[in-house]
Amino acid sequence: MTKFLKHIALEGKGLTLGYFHQKARKEILTDLDFQLFSGELTCLLGPNGVGKSTLIKAIMGQIKPWQGEIFLGSQAIQTLKTEDLAKQISVVLTDPVFPGNMTVGQLVALGRTPHTGWSGKLSETDREIVEKALSDTKITYLRDERLSEISDGQRQKAMIARALAQDGQLMILDEPTAHLDLVNRFEIMQLLREIASEKGKAVLVVTHDLDIAVETADRFWLLNCGTPLISGKPEDLIISGEINQLLPGEKFKFSVERGKLEFEILDSGFEIEGPPELVFWVRKVLNKAGIKKLDSVLSVSGTPFLMLYKGQKFSKVEELVQYLF
């Protein structure tokens, strides 16, 4: 596998972004700084309405910052022509619209449009790049299939192949795992991670899928109302507790031990003895059932799983809950 030296592919300095509504100026993001690195999969996370879409539009050159600048490599984005941006930045939207009778191969070939013009005439080099994109996303076998006849996961891979065929240094994807099942969500994010590391691309993914982002991302951008953008390794943000800035109030927390979002469980009025991994699940079911207190110690053991409470034995948590009610 080829190793690429990482460099700053995209940089924002002192950005203030927003829009006008009925002639009134509405600031969305203020004094924003960030760096996006080649060879990394970066996930942008934040609540709805915080300004993620506004930031992406600015990166794509669709809106002009009120203050500050965005640099693509060494060039300010605002100085680049639209056709030059199209050669450097490829975008995959959440719900793209394409004719259902278009084939996968035709869709991926559209990625070469910034290089061929709207005539769409492909050179031999263009065809080789399209074939490589199909191969790299492992969908060569779908080349002649119509978009209306393949699964959502396969269609999303075809969209990523189109972006890859565009052959820019930056790929932006807006919630690429939306509407997909669990396995396909993991496959898509792992594919993007491979593209970043093996092709040296800077890949920016807007997502709400925190659990899968933790497993696959090299870097997080955390965006929240009224606070600077936080950038760092997911593991650093989890260990420091900064990840919890994504969460509203104190009802939820990100478990450092389990690596996922959980309800904040207050100290319970019961004592459970046994292996920690089993105690965790028994405690969880009791809290979900609204059981606040036990009159005796609950003992848990495994292999086979067994719970002992007041001389009664239970092999399933459902049996225990029914007994307590």
C-alpha positions, 0 to 999 in steps of 0.5 A: 500500500502506498503511503502519502505524506500528509499535508494541509489540503484545506484551511480556514482562517478567521471565518465569519459566515452567515446569510441575509434574511429580509435584509437583516444580517444573520451570523451563523459561524464566527471566528472559525479556524480549521485545517483539513489534512490529506490522507485523513477521513475527517467527520464533521459532527454537530446538532441540526441548525448549527451551521454545518451546511453553511460551512460546506457551502463556503468550502465549495465556494458557493457563499463568500465569507463575511470575514476570513479566507478559505485556502485550497492548498495555497490558493484562496477559494474565492480566487478560483474559477468554478471549473477549477474548483470542480477539478479539485473538489468532488461532492456527494449529496444526501439525496442526489437525483439521477435518471433511474435508467442511467447505468452505474458506468455512465454515472461514474463517467460523469465524474470526468465532466470537469475535465472533458466539458459537457460534451462528455467525450472521454479520452483513453485516460478518462476511461482508465480513470473511470475503470479505476474508480469502479475497481477501487470502490469494488463495483466493477461488476455493477458497471452495466446495471441501471441505478433503479435496479441496485440497492441503496448501498450499491448506489451510494458506492457508485456515487463515491466512485463518481466522486473518485473519478473526478480525481480532485484532492478533496472529497465532501460527503453529506451524510453518506450513510443516511438511509442505509442499514448497519452493515452498509453504513460500516462498509461505506465509512470503511471505504471512505477511510481506505480512499483517504489513506490509500489515495492520499485524499482529504475526505470530509464527511458530514454525519450524525452517525457518532458510533460509526464515526468513532470507529472509522474517522481519523479526525473529528470536527465538532461544531456547536452553537457559540463555541469555536470549532474543536478539531482532534483525534476522536480518541483524544476528544473522548478521553478529554470529555470534549466529545460531550459538547455535542450532547444537550444538557446532562441527560446523555453522556459519552461512555469512555469505557464503552465508546458510545453514547448512553443515557446518564444513569444515576446511582441506583438503589440496588447492589449487583455482584458479578462480572462487570460486563454482565452487571452492566447489562443487568443494571441497564435492563433494571433502569429501563424497567423503572426499577429503583430499588432491590431489597437484597443483593443480586448475584450474576454469573456467566457460562451459563448466564444465571442470576440469583436473587432472594433464593430464586434463579433466573436465566433471562433478564426478562424473567427477573423483571417479571418477578420484580413486578 
